[in-house]
Amino acid sequence: MELLQQKILNEGTVLSDHVLKVDAFLNHQIDPQLMVEVGKEFARRFENDHITKVLTLESSGIAPSMMAALDLGVPVIFARKRKSLTLVNDLLTASVYSFTKKETNEISVSQKFLEPTDNVLIIDDFLANGQAALGLASIVELAGAKTAGIGIVIEKSFQNGGKLLRDNGFKVESLARIQSLEGGKVTFLEEVGVGR
Ligand code: 5GP
């Protein structure tokens, strides 16, 4: 997705060979116009997958998920990372090791929002080692529902998450795929025939 790539090049900061900071438009300040386009692109890529719900992880997954769900005409559920006083009963949970925080979080979703008949699109901001997406997929499985696909705003293709998820049979659609962050420079993986 050309607009997203330009935004990454113009406003992203390479923190190390493995970490990209995008707090100017996605992870802290949010660019609503970009999110509208991101949502449209996810909706286009999953338009034939009969999506009934979008599932994401708080907080950075919420904005792109909202826009995709708006276009698909379905609700968004965000898994919580912290226990809430109002979220106590009938929880579906998974343990997720956080790539950026280097700690394991218990993520949870109230069982009442996921039905066995649901066809779920999982969306997240970044894909590194795939732990967040796998945790969300395991919650979908606990509900007896189906993961129809995984939408990622920025995939770091040099890490193993993309391969892991695709090898597990998931349809993964990433709007920007980064081949390398080496030397402080963002290099994208060029893809022929994918709408950008
Ligand atoms: P994974 O679970 O795939 O290893 O990592 C994905 C999660 O870690 C995402 O939810 C995202 O919050 C965070 N993450 C991974 N890599 C990066 C990165 O380079 N930059 C930022 N800002 N977040 C990242």
Residues whose N, C-alpha, C, O or C-beta is under 5 A from the ligand:
A	BS01	5GP	H18 V19 L20 K21 V22 N27 Y97 F99 T100 D124 F126 L127 A128 N129 G130 Q131 A132 A133 G161
